[in-house]
């Protein structure tokens, strides 16, 4: 059964609120991403699988459209 758009919106808002309110804000992206950032594209899309705490997605979202699952 597919979730309704309103349910998806509520879920998205829940996680946005959770990580926005986290003390200290986002932490640094992984050392791997920082080391190889110079070879990443400056536009396009990225898929963050098993997002964890979201730092890699936040790092990539500076230049790209990121979807997390």
N, C-alpha and C positions, 0 to 999 in steps of 0.2 A: 504494500500500500504506500502510495506516495504522500509525503508530507505536504501540507498546504503552505502557500507562500507566507501566510501570517505566522505559522509555526516556525518556519525557517527563519523569518525575520526576528522572532523572539529568541531563538537559539543563538543567532548571530549577535544580537544585542547583549545577551547574557555573557558571552565570551568576551566581547569588546569591553563591557563594563568590568569584568573580572580582571583583565590584564591592564586596562587603563588605570584602575585603582591600585594596582600593585605598588607597594612601597618602592620608591627609587626608580620607577618607570622601567622600560625595557633594559635588559642587560646587553652586553656586547654580543655580537654574532660570534660564531665559532672561529677559532684561529684559522681553520682551513679556509673558510669563506674570505676572511680578511686577507690571507696570504695570496689567494688567487683572484681577488676582486678585479685586478687589472685585466684579466682575460674574459670576464663576464660581459655579455652584451649590455649596451646602455639603453636598450628598449626591447620590448617583447613581452613574453609571458613566462612565468615560472610556476611549477607545481610543487608545493611543499607537502610531502606525504608524511603522515604521523607528526604533525606540527609541534608537538611538545609544548614548550613555553612560548613559542612564536618568534624567538629572536632571529632565526634565519629568514623567515618570511618578512619580518620588519626590515631587516637589512636589505633584502632583495627588492622590496617595494619602493625603495628610494628611486630606482630607475625602471622598474618593471611592474607589470600587472601580476599580482600573485594570487593564486587560489590555494587554499589549504584544505586538505582532507585527512 
